[in-house]
Amino acid sequence: MAALNKLPTQLIHHPYRPPTGFEGFPPAVHKASTVFFPSVHALRTQQWADKSGYTYGLHGTPTTFTLEERIATLEGGTHCVLVPSGLSAVSLIDMAFLRQGDELLLPDNAYGPGKAFAAGELAGWGISHRYYDAQNPADLAAKITPATRLVWLEAAGSVTLEFPDIPALVAVVSAANAGRERAIVTALDNTWGAGIAFQPFELGVDVSMQALTKYPSGGADVLMGSVVTRDDALHQQLLTCHMRLGLGVAANDAELVLRGLPSMALRYHAQDVSTRALAAWMAQQPAVAAVLHPALADSPGHAAWQRDAKGAACLFSAVFHESVAQAQIDAFCDSLRLFRLGWSWAGPVSLCAPYNVSAIRTTPWPHRGGLVRFAVGLEAVEDLQADLAQALAAVDLAKP
């Protein structure tokens, strides 16, 4: 290259290259939209889909490829794609596998925004959906039709935390697939299990997604999702749809999730221990009619959780007696000092939110009292219990 005499050009095309061989624990953070090619031949032939090369920042860098491989390992899969949020992971799966005239089956206790996507966008595109009782495999069997192409599973159920018999539900779909030209795909929202409580593919599902916003990040400071599979053909469908939608994640966000992964199992276990203690304590409070948490013997799906899982996430829900007015429940939430009002979970700060379950379910809800979902953070469990106690007392719910 000829000598560069002008400073702007020197700064852009500087000849210095640092020595190779540097190694540290954190993976390097590569930020780029444009990727340089050494030749026209490389520009025309280099591939990104199999991670053998780089073509454009949207299609992967060493940072995002590294995170994808680690998330695939976490989930027990072989392929992973990253998306900007957990909801976009749900939407990607729906769009990759459903076409006009197809039918989607969802558990009635599924993540609310995923249900809204089915009722809004999918319905507008001519894709129908129905709900089934996740605790009743026979109900799923009865709902499957020739048009069914995708069945969502969620363990545990959103807000109400029922734990389904995943192998039994998968067996229903497998039986329905006999003789079908287009097989029904099973997709699991594994955000709660996170790859720690159980391995989704060992339970037979085809595709697993997570909101990496939750446990893998752990810092409550990044939004991201993942979709993992062991099936080459399903991955190709996902990857093609992912490319056409232009989905990508920022390098600095990938860096934050990579930083969170080494402590993930420790955080999951610590929050599990605290959550079980608080759930058991809350179940003894006079104002509380029921506490929903898969590790509690009377919580729906406890037997399936005990058989299939090695842990539980940081969520529990308390159902108050019917005599407790919603205004009192709202005042209880407002009185909490350490449990902050907010969405999401698995971060360091404990959260709570009241829900009207009847408004988000199509099947009958067995409880008539109001519900509050708690997400337990990393604070000392004694302090969190004291916070719950003072809030119950503040609105006179601590007495019989």
ABEGO torsion letter per residue (X at the ends): XBBBABAAAAAAABABBBBBGBBBABBBBBBBABBBBABAAAAAABBAAAGABBABAAAEBAAAAAAAAAAAAAAGBABBBBBABAAAAAAAAAAAABBBGBBBBBBAABBAAAAAAAABAAAAAGBBBBBBBAABAAAAAAABBAABABBBBBOBBBGAGBBBBAAAAAAAAAAAABGBABBBBBBBBAAAAGGAABBAAAAGBABBBBBAABAAAGAGABBBBBBBBABAAAAAAAAAAAAAAGBBBBAAAAAAAAAAAAAAAAAAAAAAAAAAAAAAAAAABAABABBBBAABAABBGAAAAAAABABBBABBBBBBBAABBAAAAAAAAAABAABBBEBEBGBABBBBBBBBAAAABABBBABABBBBBBBBBABBAAAAAAAAAAAAAAAGAABX
